[in-house]
Amino acid sequence: MAEFVDVAQLHAKAGDGGAGSVSFRREAHVALGGPDGGDGGDGGDVWLVASTNEASLLGFRDHPFRRGENGGHGKGKKRHGSRGADTVSMVPVGTQVYTLDGDLLCDLAGEGDRWLAAAGGKGGMGNARFLSNRRRAPGFAEQGEVGDERWLNLELKLAADVALVGMPNAGKSTLISTVSAAKPKIADYPFTTLVPNLGVVRLSRNERQGEFVMADIPGLIEGAAEGKGLGLTFLRHIERARVLVVLVDLADPLGLPIERQRDILLGELGAYRPELLERPRLIVGSRADLVDPDEQWPTCDLVISSATRQGVDELVRRLAAMVQQSRQEEIAAASHEIAIHRPVDEGIRVERDEDGVVHVIGKQASRAVRFSNLTDDGALDEAVSRLERLGITKMLRRAGVRDGEMVVIGDLEMTWWHDQRHEGLDPTELPRRRRHNQGESNE
């Protein structure tokens, strides 16, 4: 039997963009062939897609890595590189994506919802793209952009119609095995259930009318909302349930009154999420076959015995009606549309590190200087023009950058120099590209 996993990690690495080509026409009887370098292809993205065909995050536990394909490099004769293939990973409906710091990024709550986990790098433009009346033979092209890469936390919240909530060993697993085909582990000691169990319950064996999904949640104890027992590990699976069944043990071996059991369970639900107390619910007394049949239980909405099926059919009918009403209310309130989630562009910002070096951070800024040869005058002019169009020179002035200070933009190091002719660059010193691995500069 496949193991249920509701917490996992994802390492998403999108494909890198291909580099643009520097090429010139070489044909017989053509003395001055123009530039014909093709563009590099974009890198492939990494997507997460919610699917009802997935039951847990088991596929991410031992294999968290998802990779997009790199884009192809451009070639001569204006041949463009191929685009890298996207990687689409299916996750269960109800999967939430968090940063490693615990910030919620996305909630894939419906079938087909998609989220862009890592965007592929843009392919670089070939030298044919830079042909102009002023620049007749551009000897430079763009490098491909590096694709996004990051670690993420994945958490699954089950989307069951009915959640069974009760103290350890209250008979939840026995009940779900009685009304559905689920086969959870059943024993006469507490915390037998260590993972949620799902079962499909039907009013009729041959018809799907009145069908709903029931979840058996591991037992709660007092203090579960504060992390005691298995509380916080599985309380989140109750959040999406339409109806709650609060199961109290009529034959509790510790002699805990059912009123006390009910108060503890409702108290833990309220401490975890106050809105859970507003959900439709039934207070159900379990294991009625072990107590006096003439005893009255005014605290309970219904008394059942899974062993003898006393009250079980009535419970299923009442739950089916409550689920159906809840579904109709949800449909009337709103209809679910497939949502496509993408990260928000963070823009451009200027920061100064401890050594006084100024860093310009942002994808647009990095793209502006990703040329294959920044010692080429044409490439240098194009980079400076792009930075000015983005307003980065004004941002640096507002940030108080002084003449002679080092400014880093992506892989480019340059000496800031403010005058009318060469704003942003020291005319006596060409920029230097930073090494990826060593963090040093080549002069």
Phi, psi and omega in degrees: 000133181295142181281143178273126179231123181244002176224129180204176177238156178231130170251105183260125177230108179284161180288149176279148176286149178283155181278145173288158184259143170257109185210152177229150180299134176230096181228153177297138178066016173245103187289318185236080178288140181279176179291139179219030178288132181275167181276152172281153179277153178290149175284156180284148179273166171243119182244147168249132182232129180282135181218140176285351178280350178259133184258334182204181181263027184302323183294343181262346186294311182262345181226076185279353189273130175231128187237137169268153182281142178289149175284153179281154179281150175289160180225174177294173183060030177057035176273119183274148176288154180286152176282138178292144180289141176286154172250120181248117180251128180274136177231159179294149172300133183102005179282134175247143182247129181234154168286169177294342177273358177095008179277130180287126179258324187199147176234108181271081191270347184230156178303128177089352178301138183236147177220132179278103183282325180208128182269135178293151179288148178285141176288149180280150179276139177285170185291342177296336181288340186257012177290133177208174178296329180274332183238094188274336182223070181297125181257031182217161176216176179267145170281155175288150180276143178285134180289158179297150178212129180194159173264142180222154174258136177247134176227137181254130171246115183299144180251066180269154177284321183232132176245131176270120181241129181192173176289163176303138176066032180270356178102017181294314182295322178296320180295312183293330176287337180281321187263354181218183179270005179295144181235069179287164176288131182234128178207168185264040174223155184294157177057037173296319179276119180249351176223153176296145176242136179250142176217143177266125183249133179233145176289326180234143180293327187262352182234152180265005178294134181076017181285140175209163182257129180248139179243130175264107183268134177309147188303144178258147174235169179297129184094008182299323181294344177261005175105003180285150181063225178257016190309290186296336182295327187235355179299330182296337181288348179275340190301322186267359182292139179282325183227141179249136171250110179269107187265117177250141185271113180290337182242045183302125184294338179272357178075022181285122182301149183294331176296321179291319177301313180300315182296321179296313183294313179294325178296319179292321177297317180293325179290328180281308178215106182304329182292344178295334180288347179268355180287150173301137183209159173235136172266113187241128175272128183253166177059047180292341181289349182258006181233172180297122183294340181272353182287142180263145181230079184295339180291334188266141172284334182202146178242131184225166170220114179292331181292320182255358183065019175296123177073358184292315180297321178296321178298315180298318180297317181292321178294319179300319179294319180294320179294317180299318178296317179297319178298317180296322178294321178294319179296319179293327182285316183194152175250140183281131173245147179299126182255138175246115184257133176230148177299145178281134179296126183280353179076202183241136177220158181245127179229151178243128181275183184296333180273003179086001179282135181268130179245130173260116189247133179150145183297318182298321179293318180295322179294330184294338186240017184271066179257154182287335185212091181277003170277351177281132183299322180295317178296321180295316178297319180294320179296316180296320179297319179296316180299321179292321179295327177283351181080017184289325178298321178291322179298320179293321177296317179295331179281358176081025179289131183257161179302137178090353179280152180275132178237132181245125176232109183061237178268004185258130169252133177216155177267123182286132179216122187253105167212179188287332184269321187232053182294128177097345181222142174282117183294344180265357183223119178287151178293158182238137178273138182275142175285137181293316190277319188261346180072015181258172181245145175262120182265000000 
